[in-house]
């Protein structure tokens, strides 16, 4: 079940007992020891019927479900309602456990399935109110057609549930039924819409950066914090839209206009100083954020994606090629589900002929292509969240000198095997009080004043400031309409019209069509601020820091058939710094996007044509930008220790690629990790360091002279508090820029370490690099052995696929039964083949290209795709992880689309009848 670290130990007894029962049941399921006949029948009971004929209530006509050798379904129907009803049925066949867990998560109802250990997570999610907002969207925002399709999808899911229960749904239900007679409720349209809120949460932009900067202020000066968050390198890494501006006459964005400095970006809010006084609050909030299930991955510089499109003049086919690979947390099953949705006769009444990657639990295709266009997505990273510090009193909260009452509501959390818990959710004009959900948030900072340019004197701190969250996803929108609009778009005009509805999360939408056009659109509901820049928590008592509107959709950047002949989006800056509005300061820093751009331009410069094979090879590019920057300095270090010198020699002649069998890549990445820890990590406050990693440091409140008899500073033992997946320094391309700015300055203050009895002090760059090389040699010797010839990057850099519930928090034997791996992977942090790892936490893979696709707009049947795992969510089904080995090797599967190609690739065919 999803990890939860908030609950006190007493609450976990019931859950532990339940898991022991589950372990026994799953041992039987796995055929371990005895019960072989029963175990086989239990396992197979939930496998979907994929051949023959089944009756599906509500259909107006027959539907065909054709599956290829990997179990990927292509659905054919006469009406859209039949199509989406069948989609719901088929996804429930393969993935209902995943769907059920997701909807309980988005509704804050995990405790109903898994007991008291999930109460704190549920309380936080109820405070955010994802399901409430989703219901408002369904009731008031979505088009009648979209609502009709959502109802049809729900009917299909419920038709499956009507004939399946317990072990017939999955082995996980067999375990739950054995313990507490849990039975799933009917699916609703709001369950589908709520999934978009979870997607938005994991792609919410710079909220974690905002928290981290605030937490860093307990130990670092404002100047030092800014040094760790350098400006985007526009002169080196190109933005997505190379030029363009908002036309002063028409008020619309024009990709051919000349930019002038008309920025309305808000000035710094001056609250950086205030954050020093809110360490306990923000630390607790950060912990709470870690405990909220990240369905798509860690939020921060790692989460992103690659997509790019090449115009036909530069391709071997003469038509565009489009590639996409979203970088998300590895999950089992994958967050994606491959599928085709086809009207038997495409017409205005039934306009769907689309295939691609869907989300289980939601109708339509999220990323893919139809008969006319293809599209991909990467995270735009717009700043759509702000934390507000609220002065709370007995009468409410302070706003512009007046007491304002909270909006309150009660939420009752039902608990499997226990008593229900009722919470009160308080909200200000800025949003819900998220600090109410953690006991530690009662203790607040005691000294730091609010920044001077806030204006009026800050209100008395008293018992402390509360923290509220302003977030665009908590306002109802019609993003679900956009999904169906993209699925049926025929040209760039249709595409942009659909993008207009794509409010949250804000994504880079890339485009190509069969008529030889390529394009890009930045959509999203992106706020503007009267004062403040969203980089630090804002004073909630001052209305000048409120949002004062949203960027008009007509003024958001877009591009169409640019002269350069290609468009690359990989989480870099969308547009130059002279753009009229402030989208964010916390972009990805462009390491991946510029590498992709360089690969494209080098091919074009040589008068080459780019093929589908080239696109596939580019997706697997393992080159390390930080290795190219740092390695020359490492090779200049005069290493006297022969043991370390032996490892240093691995870097001589290395081409900076991170193949899984590379000893040099293993050693370099270990050196890089140790450089970051020595230069930066050990100087960060405990709130940002990995939980359990302890240092002896000078206390933050110790500003006096040395105070022991030997004249040395007083040191205390201090242990990190951050989850390893989100700790700092994470090693992403932000840290590339930090190092780039100081690498030529051997006496920069960041190179200096204070030292301790266990760690000698470094006084300059070369001494610190030498220490890092020595530490890396010792670390890899312990992990991989003394013989450097046996080292390999893949032995360090491994992927283990974990079942999203019992596989992450169940007993070891359950994890063994449900999880798969490990796989030794190539690639790395901020490489195009972005098998990400967190340098603070270790080398294990924490996010991956969750799928890969290359669409051939000349012949759609020659497109290619691959999923991280497989079509099935059933642990012992043949399609549970049957794509993973090929995914790890960088292989892609043929992607049949036309009726003739699908017929040829069909292995199983199921008829659904009224």
C-alpha positions in Angstrom: 0.0 0.0 0.0 1.2 3.6 -0.5 3.9 4.6 1.9 3.0 6.7 4.8 5.5 8.1 7.3 3.3 10.4 9.3 1.2 8.0 11.4 2.3 7.1 14.9 3.5 3.6 15.5 0.4 2.6 17.4 -1.7 3.2 14.3 0.3 0.7 12.3 -0.5 -2.4 14.3 -3.7 -3.0 12.5 -2.1 -2.5 9.1 0.8 -4.8 10.0 -1.6 -7.6 11.0 -3.5 -7.1 7.8 -0.3 -7.3 5.7 0.7 -10.5 7.4 -2.7 -12.0 6.4 -2.2 -10.7 2.9 1.3 -12.2 2.8 0.0 -15.6 3.7 -2.7 -15.4 1.0 -0.2 -14.3 -1.6 2.1 -17.1 -0.7 -0.7 -19.4 -1.6 -1.4 -17.3 -4.7 2.3 -17.7 -5.8 2.1 -21.4 -5.2 4.8 -21.3 -2.5 4.8 -24.3 -0.3 1.4 -25.7 -0.9 -2.0 -24.8 -2.3 -0.9 -25.1 -5.9 -4.3 -26.0 -7.4 -6.0 -23.1 -5.6 -3.2 -20.7 -6.4 -3.4 -21.3 -10.1 -7.1 -20.8 -10.2 -6.9 -17.6 -8.1 -4.2 -16.2 -10.3 -6.1 -17.0 -13.6 -9.5 -16.0 -12.3 -8.7 -12.3 -12.9 -7.2 -12.7 -16.4 -9.3 -10.9 -19.0 -11.3 -12.8 -21.6 -9.7 -11.8 -24.9 -11.4 -14.1 -27.4 -15.0 -15.2 -28.2 -18.0 -13.1 -27.4 -19.3 -11.3 -24.3 -22.4 -9.3 -23.7 -21.9 -5.7 -22.6 -25.1 -4.0 -21.4 -25.8 -0.6 -22.9 -24.2 -1.1 -26.3 -26.2 0.0 -29.4 -24.3 -2.3 -31.7 -21.4 -4.8 -31.8 -17.9 -3.8 -30.8 -14.7 -5.6 -31.7 -11.6 -5.6 -29.4 -8.5 -6.7 -31.3 -5.4 -7.4 -29.3 -1.9 -7.9 -30.7 0.8 -10.2 -29.3 1.5 -7.8 -26.4 -2.1 -7.6 -25.4 -2.5 -4.0 -26.7 -6.2 -3.5 -27.6 -7.6 -1.7 -30.6 -11.4 -1.1 -30.3 -13.8 -0.7 -33.2 -17.4 0.6 -32.7 -20.2 2.4 -34.6 -20.7 5.2 -32.1 -18.6 7.3 -29.7 -20.7 6.1 -26.8 -20.1 2.5 -27.7 -16.4 3.2 -28.2 -15.9 4.7 -24.7 -18.2 2.2 -23.0 -16.0 -0.5 -24.4 -12.8 1.4 -23.4 -14.1 1.4 -19.8 -14.8 -2.3 -19.9 -11.5 -3.2 -21.4 -9.4 -1.1 -19.1 -11.2 -2.5 -16.1 -10.4 -6.0 -17.5 -6.7 -5.2 -17.4 -6.2 -2.5 -14.7 -9.1 -2.2 -12.3 -7.0 -2.6 -9.1 -4.9 0.3 -10.3 -8.0 2.3 -11.2 -9.6 1.6 -7.8 -6.5 2.6 -5.8 -6.2 5.8 -7.9 -9.7 6.9 -7.3 -9.4 6.3 -3.5 -6.2 8.3 -3.6 -7.7 11.2 -5.5 -10.7 11.2 -3.2 -8.7 11.0 0.0 -10.2 7.6 0.8 -7.2 5.2 1.0 -8.0 4.5 4.6 -11.2 2.7 3.5 -9.0 0.2 1.7 -5.8 0.0 3.7 -6.7 1.1 7.3 -5.4 3.7 9.7 -1.9 4.0 8.2 -3.4 6.2 5.5 -5.4 8.6 7.6 -2.9 11.4 7.5 -2.5 11.1 3.7 -6.2 11.1 3.3 -6.5 14.2 5.6 -4.1 16.1 3.4 -5.9 15.1 0.2 -9.3 16.0 1.7 -7.8 19.4 2.6 -6.8 19.9 -1.0 -10.2 18.7 -2.1 -9.3 17.2 -5.5 -12.6 15.2 -5.7 -14.7 18.2 -4.7 -13.2 20.3 -7.5 -13.6 17.4 -10.0 -17.3 17.2 -9.1 -17.6 21.0 -9.6 -16.0 20.6 -13.0 -18.3 17.8 -14.0 -21.4 19.7 -12.8 -20.6 23.1 -14.2 -17.7 23.2 -16.6 -17.6 20.3 -18.9 -19.5 20.2 -22.2 -22.6 18.0 -22.6 -20.7 15.8 -25.1 -17.8 15.2 -22.7 -20.2 14.4 -19.9 -22.0 11.9 -22.2 -18.7 10.2 -23.0 -17.6 10.1 -19.3 -20.9 8.4 -18.4 -20.5 5.9 -21.2 -17.0 5.1 -20.0 -18.3 4.6 -16.4 -21.0 2.3 -17.6 -18.4 0.1 -19.3 -16.4 -0.1 -16.1 -19.5 -0.9 -14.0 -20.6 -3.5 -16.5 -17.3 -5.3 -15.8 -17.7 -4.9 -12.0 -21.3 -6.4 -12.2 -19.9 -9.7 -13.3 -16.6 -9.7 -11.4 -15.7 -9.6 -7.7 -13.0 -10.6 -5.3 -10.3 -12.8 -6.9 -12.0 -12.3 -10.3 -10.8 -8.7 -10.2 -7.2 -9.3 -9.1 -5.1 -11.2 -6.6 -5.0 -8.1 -4.5 -8.7 -8.2 -4.1 -8.4 -11.8 -3.1 -6.2 -10.7 -0.3 -8.4 -7.8 0.8 -11.5 -9.9 0.6 -9.9 -12.5 2.8 -9.2 -9.9 5.4 -12.0 -7.3 5.5 -14.6 -8.2 2.8 -13.8 -5.0 0.9 -15.9 -4.6 -2.3 -15.4 -1.8 -4.8 -18.1 0.8 -5.4 -19.4 1.6 -8.8 -17.3 3.9 -11.0 -18.5 7.4 -11.6 -17.6 10.1 -14.1 -16.1 12.2 -11.3 -13.6 9.4 -10.6 -12.3 9.9 -14.1 -12.1 13.7 -13.9 -10.4 13.6 -10.5 -7.4 11.8 -12.1 -6.5 15.1 -13.8 -6.0 16.6 -10.4 -3.5 14.0 -9.5 -1.7 14.6 -12.8 -1.7 18.3 -12.1 -0.3 17.8 -8.5 2.7 15.9 -9.8 3.3 18.4 -12.5 2.5 21.5 -10.4 5.7 23.5 -11.2 8.0 25.2 -8.7 6.2 24.5 -5.4 9.0 22.3 -4.1 11.6 24.9 -5.2 9.7 27.5 -3.3 9.7 25.4 -0.1 13.4 24.4 -0.5 14.5 28.0 -0.9 12.7 28.9 2.2 14.1 26.0 4.2 17.6 26.8 3.0 17.5 30.2 4.6 18.0 28.7 8.0 21.6 28.1 7.1 22.4 30.0 4.0 22.4 33.7 3.2 20.0 35.1 0.6 23.0 35.6 -1.7 24.1 31.9 -1.3 20.6 30.7 -2.0 20.5 32.7 -5.3 23.9 31.2 -6.2 22.2 27.7 -5.9 19.4 28.8 -8.2 21.2 30.6 -11.1 19.4 32.3 -13.9 18.4 30.3 -17.0 21.3 30.3 -19.6 19.5 31.8 -22.5 22.7 32.5 -24.4 23.6 28.8 -24.4 20.4 26.7 -24.2 17.8 27.8 -26.7 14.2 28.2 -25.5 11.3 26.4 -27.3 10.0 29.4 -29.2 13.0 31.2 -30.7 11.6 34.7 -30.9 8.1 36.1 -31.1 6.2 38.6 -28.9 2.8 39.8 -27.9 1.7 42.2 -30.7 0.9 45.5 -29.2 -1.8 46.2 -31.7 -3.7 42.9 -31.8 -3.0 41.8 -28.2 -2.1 38.4 -29.5 1.1 36.4 -29.5 2.9 36.5 -32.9 5.8 34.1 -33.4 7.3 36.4 -36.0 7.1 39.6 -34.0 10.1 41.2 -32.4 10.3 41.1 -28.7 10.7 44.3 -26.7 11.2 44.7 -23.0 7.6 44.9 -22.1 7.8 42.5 -19.2 5.1 42.7 -16.6 6.8 40.1 -14.5 6.5 40.9 -10.9 9.4 42.2 -8.8 10.9 40.0 -6.0 8.5 39.9 -3.1 11.1 40.6 -0.5 9.8 37.9 1.8 13.0 35.8 1.6 14.0 37.2 5.0 10.7 36.2 6.4 11.1 32.6 5.6 13.8 32.2 8.2 11.1 32.6 10.8 9.0 29.8 9.4 11.4 26.9 9.4 9.3 24.5 11.5 6.2 25.2 9.5 7.8 24.7 6.1 9.8 21.7 7.2 6.6 20.0 8.3 4.8 21.0 5.1 7.7 19.6 3.1 7.4 16.3 5.0 3.7 16.3 4.3 4.4 16.9 0.6 6.8 13.9 0.6 4.1 11.7 2.1 1.4 12.7 -0.5 1.5 9.9 -3.1 3.4 11.1 -6.2 1.5 9.2 -8.8 3.8 10.4 -11.6 7.1 11.0 -9.8 9.2 13.3 -7.6 8.3 16.9 -8.2 11.3 19.1 -9.1 14.0 19.3 -11.7 13.9 15.6 -12.5 10.4 15.3 -13.6 9.9 16.4 -17.2 9.9 14.8 -20.6 11.4 15.0 -24.1 9.5 15.8 -27.3 10.6 17.0 -30.6 9.3 17.2 -34.2 11.2 17.4 -37.5 9.7 19.0 -40.6 9.4 16.9 -43.7 12.2 18.8 -45.5 14.7 17.2 -43.1 13.3 13.7 -42.9 13.8 10.6 -45.1 10.1 10.2 -45.4 9.4 13.7 -46.7 6.8 14.1 -43.9 7.2 15.1 -40.2 8.5 12.8 -37.6 7.5 13.3 -33.9 9.0 11.8 -30.8 7.9 11.9 -27.2 9.0 10.2 -24.0 7.6 11.6 -20.7 9.8 11.2 -17.6 7.8 9.9 -14.7 8.2 7.7 -11.7 8.6 4.0 -12.6 5.5 2.1 -11.6 4.1 -1.4 -12.0 1.9 -1.3 -13.9 3.0 1.7 -15.9 1.0 4.8 -15.6 0.3 4.5 -19.3 -2.0 2.1 -21.1 -1.6 1.7 -24.9 -4.9 1.6 -26.9 -6.6 2.4 -30.2 -10.1 3.8 -30.5 -11.7 3.6 -33.9 -15.1 4.4 -35.3 -15.9 1.8 -38.0 -16.9 4.7 -40.3 -15.3 8.0 -39.4 -17.8 10.8 -39.7 -19.1 13.9 -37.9 -21.3 11.6 -35.9 -18.4 9.3 -35.0 -15.2 11.2 -35.5 -12.7 9.0 -33.6 -9.8 7.2 -35.3 -7.1 7.7 -32.7 -4.4 5.6 -31.0 -1.8 6.2 -28.3 -1.2 6.3 -24.6 -4.2 6.5 -22.3 -4.6 6.7 -18.5 -6.5 3.7 -17.0 -9.6 5.2 -15.5 -10.1 8.0 -18.0 -11.6 7.9 -21.5 -9.8 9.1 -24.6 -6.2 9.2 -25.6 -3.8 11.5 -23.8 -0.8 11.4 -26.1 -0.7 9.9 -29.6 -2.1 10.5 -33.1 -5.2 10.3 -35.1 -5.6 9.9 -38.9 -4.6 13.5 -39.5 -2.3 14.8 -36.6 0.1 13.7 -33.9 0.8 15.4 -30.6 3.1 15.0 -27.7 3.5 16.6 -24.2 6.2 17.8 -21.9 5.8 19.6 -18.6 5.9 23.4 -19.1 6.7 24.0 -15.5 4.7 27.2 -15.2 4.5 28.7 -11.7 0.9 27.9 -10.8 1.2 27.5 -7.0 2.0 30.0 -4.2 2.3 29.4 -0.5 0.9 32.2 1.6 1.8 32.9 5.3 -1.4 33.6 7.2 -1.7 35.5 10.5 -4.4 33.5 12.3 -6.4 34.8 15.3 -9.4 33.6 17.3 -11.6 35.5 14.8 -10.1 34.2 11.6 -7.1 35.5 9.6 -5.8 38.9 9.0 -6.2 40.5 5.5 -5.5 44.1 4.8 -5.8 45.0 8.5 -9.2 43.3 9.0 -10.2 40.0 10.6 -11.7 37.7 8.0 -13.5 34.5 8.9 -12.3 31.2 7.6 -14.4 29.1 5.2 -14.7 25.8 6.9 -16.1 22.3 6.2 -15.9 19.0 7.9 -14.6 15.8 6.3 -15.2 12.3 7.7 -12.5 9.7 6.9 -13.7 6.2 7.2 -11.1 3.7 8.3 -11.1 0.0 7.5 -11.0 -1.9 10.8 -11.1 1.2 12.9 -13.1 4.3 13.9 -13.8 7.1 11.5 -12.0 10.4 12.0 -13.5 13.8 11.3 -11.3 16.7 10.4 -12.1 20.4 9.9 -10.7 22.0 6.7 -10.1 25.8 7.0 -9.6 28.0 3.9 -8.6 31.6 3.4 -9.1 33.6 0.2 -5.9 32.1 -1.0 -6.9 28.5 -0.5 -6.9 25.7 2.1 -4.7 25.9 5.2 -2.3 23.0 4.4 -0.4 23.5 7.7 -3.4 22.2 9.6 -2.5 18.7 8.5 0.7 18.3 10.5 1.1 18.5 14.3 4.6 20.0 14.0 3.2 23.1 12.3 2.1 24.5 15.7 5.7 25.3 16.4 6.9 28.3 14.4 9.9 30.4 13.9 10.8 32.8 16.7 13.0 35.6 15.3 13.2 36.4 11.6 11.4 39.6 10.5 9.4 39.8 7.4 11.2 41.3 4.4 11.4 45.1 4.5 9.6 45.8 1.2 6.5 44.0 2.3 5.5 47.5 3.3 3.5 47.6 6.5 5.0 46.1 9.6 4.3 42.4 9.7 1.6 41.3 12.2 2.8 40.0 15.5 3.9 36.4 15.1 2.1 35.2 18.3 1.7 31.5 18.1 2.9 31.6 14.5 1.8 31.9 10.9 -0.3 29.3 9.2 0.4 28.2 5.6 -2.2 28.2 2.8 -2.0 27.0 -0.8 -3.1 28.9 -3.9 -3.1 26.6 -6.9 -4.8 26.8 -10.2 -6.0 23.2 -10.1 -8.2 24.0 -7.1 -10.4 26.2 -9.4 -12.8 24.2 -11.7 -11.8 24.1 -15.3 -12.7 22.1 -18.4 -9.4 20.3 -19.1 -11.3 17.1 -19.8 -12.9 18.8 -22.9 -9.4 19.3 -24.3 -8.6 15.6 -24.3 -11.5 14.9 -26.7 -10.6 18.0 -28.7 -7.1 16.7 -29.3 -8.4 13.3 -30.2 -10.5 14.6 -33.1 -8.4 17.6 -34.3 -7.8 17.7 -38.0 -5.3 20.6 -38.3 -3.4 23.2 -36.3 -6.4 25.4 -35.8 -8.3 22.5 -34.2 -5.3 21.7 -32.2 -4.9 25.2 -30.8 -8.6 25.3 -30.0 -8.3 22.1 -28.0 -5.2 23.4 -26.3 -7.2 26.5 -25.2 -9.2 24.2 -22.8 -6.1 22.5 -21.4 -6.0 24.5 -18.2 -4.2 22.3 -15.7 -1.5 21.0 -15.7 0.2 23.4 -18.1 2.0 21.3 -20.7 4.1 22.0 -23.8 2.0 20.7 -26.6 3.9 19.7 -29.8 2.2 19.0 -33.1 2.7 17.5 -36.6 0.2 16.6 -39.3 0.0 14.5 -42.5 0.0 17.7 -44.6 3.6 18.4 -43.6 3.1 21.0 -40.9 4.7 21.2 -37.4 3.8 23.4 -34.5 3.8 24.1 -30.8 1.4 25.7 -28.3 1.9 26.7 -24.6 -1.5 26.2 -23.0 -2.6 26.5 -19.4 -4.2 28.7 -16.7 -1.1 30.7 -15.6 -1.5 33.4 -13.0 -0.2 37.0 -12.9 0.8 38.6 -9.7 0.4 42.2 -8.6 3.4 42.0 -6.4 5.9 39.2 -5.7 7.4 36.6 -8.0 6.3 33.3 -6.5 9.8 32.3 -5.5 9.2 32.5 -1.8 6.1 32.3 0.5 4.1 35.5 0.3 2.5 37.5 3.1 -1.2 36.5 3.1 -2.2 39.6 5.1 -1.2 42.0 2.2 -3.6 42.1 -0.8 -0.8 43.4 -3.0 0.6 39.8 -3.1 -2.6 38.3 -4.4 -3.0 37.0 -7.9 -4.5 39.7 -10.1 -5.5 37.6 -13.2 -4.3 35.0 -15.7 -2.3 35.3 -18.9 -4.7 35.5 -21.7 -4.7 32.4 -23.9 -4.2 34.5 -27.0 -1.0 35.8 -25.6 0.7 32.5 -24.7 3.6 31.5 -26.9 3.1 29.3 -30.0 5.0 28.4 -33.2 4.1 27.0 -36.6 6.4 25.8 -39.3 9.5 27.7 -38.0 12.2 28.3 -40.6 14.7 26.2 -38.7 12.6 23.1 -39.5 12.2 21.5 -36.1 10.8 22.2 -32.6 12.3 20.8 -29.3 10.6 20.8 -25.9 12.4 19.3 -23.0 11.3 21.4 -20.0 13.7 24.3 -21.0 12.5 27.9 -21.0 9.5 28.4 -23.3 10.6 31.8 -24.6 13.2 34.5 -24.1 13.5 36.6 -21.0 11.9 39.6 -22.8 8.5 37.9 -23.0 5.7 40.1 -21.7 4.7 37.8 -18.9 6.5 35.8 -16.2 5.9 32.1 -16.7 8.4 30.9 -14.0 12.0 31.3 -13.0 12.3 27.6 -12.2 12.8 26.1 -15.7 14.7 23.0 -16.4 18.1 24.3 -17.4 18.1 23.0 -20.9 20.8 20.2 -20.8 18.5 17.7 -22.5 16.8 20.2 -24.9 20.2 21.6 -26.1 21.6 18.1 -26.6 18.6 17.1 -28.8 19.0 20.4 -30.7 22.7 19.8 -31.3 22.0 16.2 -32.5 19.4 17.5 -35.0 21.5 20.4 -36.2 24.6 18.2 -36.7 22.5 15.9 -38.9 21.1 18.8 -40.9 24.4 20.5 -41.2 25.8 17.4 -42.9 23.0 17.6 -45.4 21.6 14.4 -43.8 18.0 13.4 -43.6 16.6 12.2 -40.3 15.0 8.8 -40.2 12.7 7.0 -37.8 15.8 5.0 -36.7 17.6 8.3 -36.0 14.7 9.5 -33.8 14.8 6.2 -31.9 18.6 6.5 -31.4 18.4 10.0 -30.2 15.9 8.9 -27.5 18.6 6.6 -26.2 21.4 9.2 -26.2 23.4 8.8 -23.0 25.8 11.7 -23.2 26.6 13.6 -19.9 27.0 17.3 -20.1 28.3 17.6 -16.6 30.9 14.9 -17.3 32.2 16.9 -20.3 32.5 20.0 -18.0 34.0 18.4 -15.0 36.2 15.6 -16.3 39.1 17.8 -17.6 39.5 19.3 -14.2 39.5 15.8 -12.6 42.2 14.6 -14.9 44.4 17.5 -13.9 44.4 16.6 -10.2 47.8 15.2 -9.1 46.6 12.0 -7.4 49.4 10.4 -5.4 47.4 7.5 -4.0 47.9 4.7 -6.5 44.6 3.1 -5.5 42.7 6.3 -6.4 45.0 7.0 -9.5 43.9 3.6 -10.9 40.3 4.8 -10.9 41.2 8.2 -12.2 42.7 6.6 -15.3 39.2 5.3 -16.2 38.3 8.8 -17.2 41.2 9.2 -19.7 39.8 9.0 -23.2 36.2 8.5 -22.0 33.6 9.9 -24.4 31.2 11.0 -21.6 28.5 8.4 -22.6 26.8 6.5 -19.8 26.4 3.0 -21.1 25.3 0.5 -18.6 28.5 -1.5 -19.0 30.8 1.6 -18.6 33.3 1.6 -15.7 34.2 5.2 -16.4 30.5 6.3 -16.2 30.2 4.5 -12.8 33.3 6.2 -11.4 32.5 9.7 -12.8 29.0 9.7 -11.4 30.3 8.6 -8.0 32.8 11.4 -8.1 30.1 13.9 -9.2 27.9 12.8 -6.3 30.7 13.3 -3.8 31.6 16.7 -5.3 28.0 17.8 -4.7 27.9 16.5 -1.2 31.2 18.1 -0.2 30.7 21.4 -1.9 27.0 21.9 -1.2 25.1 19.0 0.4 26.9 19.0 3.7 26.3 22.8 4.0 22.5 22.5 3.6 20.1 22.4 6.5 18.9 19.1 7.8 15.5 19.7 6.2 17.0 19.3 2.7 19.4 16.4 3.4 18.5 12.7 3.1 16.7 11.2 6.1 19.1 9.3 8.3 22.3 10.8 6.8 24.0 12.4 9.8 26.8 15.0 10.0 28.6 16.8 12.7 27.9 20.5 12.1 28.1 23.8 13.8 24.7 24.7 15.2 22.7 27.2 13.2 22.4 29.4 16.2 26.1 29.3 17.0 27.6 32.6 15.9 30.0 33.0 18.7 33.7 32.3 18.8 35.2 28.8 19.0 34.3 27.4 22.4 36.3 24.3 23.2 39.7 24.0 24.8 41.4 23.2 21.5 40.1 26.3 19.8 37.7 24.4 17.5 34.1 25.3 16.8 31.4 23.5 18.7 29.9 20.7 16.6 26.7 18.8 17.1 25.3 15.6 15.4 22.5 16.6 12.9 20.6 14.1 10.8 18.8 14.7 7.5 15.0 14.7 7.3 14.1 14.6 3.6 13.0 11.6 1.6 15.8 10.4 -0.6 13.8 10.9 -3.9 13.5 14.7 -3.2 16.6 15.5 -1.1 19.2 18.1 -2.3 21.6 18.4 -4.0 19.7 16.1 -6.5 22.3 16.4 -9.2 19.9 17.8 -11.9 21.0 20.3 -14.5 20.4 23.2 -12.1 23.6 21.9 -10.3 25.4 21.8 -13.7 24.8 25.5 -13.9 25.9 26.1 -10.3 29.2 24.2 -10.9 29.7 25.9 -14.3 29.7 29.3 -12.6 32.4 28.4 -10.1 34.5 25.8 -11.8 37.0 28.4 -13.1 37.3 30.0 -9.7 39.5 27.6 -7.7 39.2 29.7 -4.5 35.4 30.2 -4.6 33.9 29.9 -1.1 31.8 26.8 -2.1 35.0 24.8 -2.6 35.9 25.2 1.1 34.9 22.7 3.7 35.1 23.0 7.4 36.2 19.5 8.0 35.9 17.3 11.1 37.7 14.4 12.7 36.5 12.1 9.9 36.8 14.5 7.0 39.8 16.7 6.3 39.1 20.3 5.3 39.4 21.5 1.7 40.5 25.0 1.1 40.1 25.2 -2.7 38.7 23.5 -5.8 41.4 21.0 -6.5 41.6 19.8 -2.9 37.8 19.2 -2.9 37.9 17.4 -6.2 40.7 15.2 -4.9 38.7 14.4 -1.8 35.7 13.5 -4.0 37.8 11.2 -6.2 39.2 9.4 -3.1 35.7 9.1 -1.6 34.3 7.8 -4.8 37.0 5.2 -5.1 36.3 3.9 -1.6 32.5 4.0 -2.2 32.7 1.9 -5.4 35.2 -0.5 -3.9 32.6 -1.2 -1.2 29.7 -1.5 -3.7 31.3 -3.1 -6.7 34.6 -4.6 -5.6 38.3 -3.7 -5.7 38.8 -4.6 -9.4 37.9 -1.5 -11.4 37.5 -3.7 -14.6 34.5 -5.3 -13.0 32.8 -2.0 -12.4 29.9 -0.9 -14.5 27.4 2.0 -14.4 24.4 -0.4 -14.7 25.4 -2.3 -11.6 25.0 1.0 -9.7 22.2 2.4 -11.7 19.4 -0.1 -11.4 15.6 0.0 -11.9 13.3 -2.1 -9.8 9.6 -2.0 -10.8 7.3 -1.9 -7.7 3.6 -2.7 -7.6 2.1 0.7 -6.7 0.5 -0.5 -3.4 1.5 -3.8 -1.8 4.8 -3.8 -3.7 6.0 -0.6 -2.0 4.9 -1.1 1.6 4.0 -4.7 2.1 6.2 -7.4 3.7 9.3 -8.5 1.8 7.7 -11.7 0.6 4.8 -9.8 -0.9 7.1 -7.4 -2.6 9.0 -10.4 -4.0 5.8 -11.8 -5.4 4.5 -8.6 -7.0 7.7 -6.6 -8.0 10.0 -7.2 -10.9 13.7 -6.4 -11.5 16.3 -5.1 -11.2 17.4 -4.0 -14.6 20.9 -2.4 -15.1 20.3 0.8 -17.1 22.2 3.1 -19.3 21.5 6.9 -19.3 21.4 9.2 -16.4 20.4 12.5 -14.8 19.6 15.2 -17.4 20.7 12.9 -20.3 18.3 12.6 -23.2 17.9 9.0 -22.0 16.7 10.4 -18.7 16.9 7.5 -16.3 17.1 9.9 -13.4 18.7 9.4 -10.1 19.0 11.6 -7.0 22.6 12.3 -6.2 21.8 13.0 -2.6 20.0 9.7 -2.2 22.1 7.3 -4.3 22.2 5.8 -7.7 19.0 3.9 -8.0 16.7 5.0 -10.8 13.9 7.3 -9.5 12.3 8.4 -12.8 12.4 7.1 -16.3 11.1 7.6 -19.8 7.8 6.1 -18.9 7.0 5.4 -22.5 8.6 6.2 -25.9 7.0 6.8 -29.2 8.0 8.0 -32.7 5.2 8.9 -35.0 5.7 8.7 -38.8 3.3 11.2 -40.4 4.1 9.8 -43.9 2.9 6.3 -43.0 1.3 6.0 -39.6 1.6 2.2 -39.7 5.4 2.7 -39.6 5.2 4.5 -36.3 6.7 2.9 -33.2 6.0 2.8 -29.5 6.9 1.0 -26.3 5.6 1.1 -22.7 7.6 0.7 -19.5 5.8 -2.4 -18.4 2.9 -4.0 -20.3 -0.8 -3.8 -20.9 -1.8 -5.9 -17.9 -2.0 -5.0 -14.2 -2.3 -8.7 -13.2 0.9 -9.9 -11.5 1.2 -13.2 -13.3 -0.3 -12.3 -16.6 2.0 -12.7 -19.7 1.6 -9.0 -20.4 2.6 -7.7 -16.9 6.1 -6.7 -17.9 6.5 -8.1 -21.4 7.7 -4.8 -22.8 10.2 -3.9 -20.1 13.2 -5.8 -21.5 12.8 -4.2 -24.9 12.3 -0.8 -23.2 15.5 -1.2 -21.3 17.4 -1.9 -24.5 15.9 1.1 -26.3 13.8 -1.0 -28.7 10.4 0.0 -29.9 7.4 -2.1 -31.1 5.6 -1.7 -34.4 2.5 0.5 -33.9 -0.3 -0.7 -36.2 -3.0 1.8 -36.9 -4.9 1.2 -40.2 -7.5 -1.5 -40.3 -5.4 -3.7 -42.5 -2.3 -3.3 -40.3 -4.3 -4.0 -37.1 -5.9 -7.1 -38.7 -2.5 -8.4 -39.6 -1.1 -7.9 -36.1 -4.2 -9.2 -34.2 -3.6 -12.3 -32.1 -6.9 -12.3 -30.0 -10.3 -10.9 -31.0 -13.2 -10.4 -28.6 -16.7 -9.4 -29.7 -18.7 -7.3 -27.3 -22.4 -7.5 -28.1 -25.5 -5.6 -26.9 
